[in-house]
Amino acid sequence: CSCHPQYKMHTDGKSCLEREDTILEVTESNATSVVDGDKRVKRRLLMETCAVNNGGCDRTCKDTSTGVHCSCPVGFTLQLDGKTCKDIDECHTRNGGCDHFCKNTVGSFDCSCKKGFKLLTDEKSCQDVDECSLDRTCDHSCINHPGTFACACNRGYTLYGFTHCGEVKGL
């Protein structure tokens, strides 16, 4: 059993007492002063160090005058135990800022776009791909629509498949 640095162990070995509120701790046969309690806390703090098992921290550990201080990298949050880091699901809030799709990854996230759209350099926004601006998309005429396009044929021709035009026989 151990106590948080702001507390000290009661003589029963099971409970913690606030260090500042306790001036004198009386046990069955003796009295222990706060100074002795502080010495015990300092001894425990010397044992709790980042050099031993990373201070119990999942990620970053820093030795301070009050003991070890754990922290987490960007994309993670420190849990209530003060030691464990948990991945933040950025997609859970406002779709991660992504226009279309958001995929959570460990410590980060990725945006992607629907078919017919491209991801812009901000890596969040999607822009329609103008398929009609590409060479030879349609045999005759091309009409761009958000996320797609349509081909049209000149008079006397009919659309075969999605992009090809052929002469109408018998006209």
PyMOL commands that set and color helices and strands:
alter all, ss='L'
color gray80, all
select helices_A, chain A and resi 34-47+53-56+90-92+94-97+131-133
alter helices_A, ss='H'
color red, helices_A
select strands_A, chain A and resi 7-9+16-18+24-26+31-33+60-64+67-71+76-78+85-87+101-105+108-112+117-119+126-128+141-145+148-152+157-160+164-167
alter strands_A, ss='S'
color yellow, strands_A
deselect
rebuild
show_as cartoon
